[in-house]
């Protein structure tokens, strides 16, 4: 039984608490949060102790920690947890600073302890099935990938100001998904972004609408589209064209009812946001982490892969500012 400490009791921390306590191979024993009332509330819900992060990290009876705190704490906590001999699952991104993320990468490597980065979309049943089909060669050689990821509404500008920007905060999931599906990172990245949803986002120095084109060593191409606003719901689609066919993962809808009348054919909207869309993915992600820990096997979404995705976000940020393509090798 894996004894687990949870660091971070906000919205995503609560999602992870449910996954941990629902798995038969893990036992949530303690929680901490920068806001004590958050930790105390979650602790009361699950009958566990609310403690400080330092106490959790120093407790030798805790085997693993799940880090769901603010991004600016991720690197420090990963280093501290692995130094104490604990396995780690940390929410994305590794850090807002690529340089700091690389320092963390090196420090963790010296401990030899396993770290998994929370790219939960890899574990979505639809995207996982799509990747499995690619791996089996069902559409031949992959040639062109298109990823669509639109949020239903933008977050508060107060969040935008500390998020690290759309490419690091939002599109980083899609960078990892591209690597997951294409089997490698791209060679060049070209990005364009603008603020058309909310001018305050632009005034805060960020974009709310962006397109990234990536090219690979063998000539393949991937395109990612992001928007902070899609009024019809959470739009999450993937399409990949291969030499022998096409694979698509479509949106998950609120229900499967389709109405067909003389006026046309209508169906339900996509699920509203990530909590509704990806709950099964969070559960599968945690199950994969527990399995890797029990088997002493490699993590399915490594710290190295997290640093690569952050480097891609950094490259895209620079490309969007300059309007020119950039080589990912300059950031790795």
Secondary structure, DSSP 8 states (H G I E B T S, - for coil): -EEEEEE--SHHHHHHHHHHHHSTTEEEEEEE-SSHHHHHHHHHHHT-EE--HHHHHH-TT--EEEE-S-GGGHHHHHHHHHHTT-EEEEES-S-S-HHHHHHHHHHHHHHT--EEEE-GGGGSHHHHHHHHHHHTTTTSSEEEEEEEEE-SS---HHHHHHH--HHHHTTHHHHHHHHHHHSS--SEEEEEEE--S-HHHHHTT--SEEEEEEE-TTS-EEEEEEES--TT--EEEEEEEETTEEEEE---BS---EEEETTEEEE--B-SSHHHHSHHHHHHHHHHHHHHHHHT---SSBHHHHHHHHHHHHHHHHHHHHSS-EEGGGT-
